[in-house]
Amino acid sequence: MTGQGGLLAAQVDQELADLRQVSKTLSSVVTAHGLSRAVLDRFALLISRQHAELERIKGAADGWATLERLRPSTLEIEREALAFTQGVLLRESGLDDGIGEVAERLLEHLARQTGLDRGVLFSLAESQFISHTVGMVRGRFPDVGVWNLPVLAHELGHHVAQVLRHSDPQWRAETVPVLDYLRDEADVAESRDEELAYLHELFADVYATYVMGPAYPYCFMTLAARPDRVAAPSRTHPSWSRRVWTIEAAFCALGEGHDTAAAGYRALVAEIRKLAGEAADPLPPEGRELAAMQARAMVQLLAEHALPQARYGIPGRMRGVPVDAREPVELPDPATTVVDVVNAAWRWRMRRDRENWLADRVSRHALLLCALVKE
């Protein structure tokens, strides 16, 4: 094997060998742990497409440039497969304290309630995020408690923005309502790309509030609070204050109307507003007005295009979930969801002593309750 053509073929063959090993590993993991074949199919589609693209390189005039273009996507598939495998093995070993199963059930519930055609996978990583390669949400390792579960809804919100289709079948194939709205809003900003990134984060916050109810603002403003960074947006995230007051505005918007669900939000508005005031400085009047306008528009988008049950209704059964560790591990209402349990745990935390040892006990108890949920 001589010449650049031989070198190119050798490197392409190595990429193909890596993809074959990924397929073999995933197949073994799925078979050994009795997982759904759908997981393997999702990866198989990506691997098959990448395999075909790589095969076409051999003999092509622009082979080296094409290989360089394809390598990042090959690497992303390999990373996703590794993350999925790590998550499965952590779960099977019991080292994740059951959080993997609970998180996956929560994500499946939210995807189903929202009306997504395809759900997402779950794994653990060094920080929370979503990768759109195979639609995998990462929880933060080594956090294996109930308290950060609402953040997964935020990561799912990024996926929802990309895939939620128009509710009218006439427009479903052509329109992605959330993306269209975010792009239109960003078009009027001085820095379009930066504002678009900010709006994606804000929508994910609004979605998490919409589907998780008070648990998300409780979680976000309590555990992620950075009052020292109130006026410091980054390249990809808006300022802390803008996020906090957008969440508060979304919560207020959910309290508008005369139905029972709205009344549940109105009853907690003062509490959420007080917490927001502790976690962030006030926005200037024009900033507060913008946050309220955008939050209301995002809530309306979800009301129009997600399934009606996506909006968390703060049901009375939430208050009856026995999250106190001294209570028996049983669910008095068979309709209880994982979202109910997470909200009940956060309601307990916001109303009682926040000492860590008590919070840890309640977290463990809540996870056991989540495991009993039948959906």
DAFENJO-V424403 format. One line per field, one symbol per residue. psi: psi as a letter, one per 40 degrees, with the letter a starting at -180 (. if undefined). A space follows every 50 residues. Layout:
# DAFENJO-V424403
psi=???
This chain:
# DAFENJO-V424403
psi=hiidddddddddddddddddddddddddddddefihdddddddddddddd dddddedheidfddddddddddddddddddddddddddddddeeeefedd ddddddddddddddfidhaiiiiiaeihihhedefhhhihhfhfiddedd ddddddddddddehiidhddedeehgdddddddddddeidgddddddddd dddddddddddeadddddddedeehgeefdfgiadehiiddddddddddd dddeeiieiddddddddedddddddddddiiiiidddddddddddddddd ddddeiidedhhegidddeehgeheeiigihdheehidddddddddddde eahfiddddddddddddddddehh.
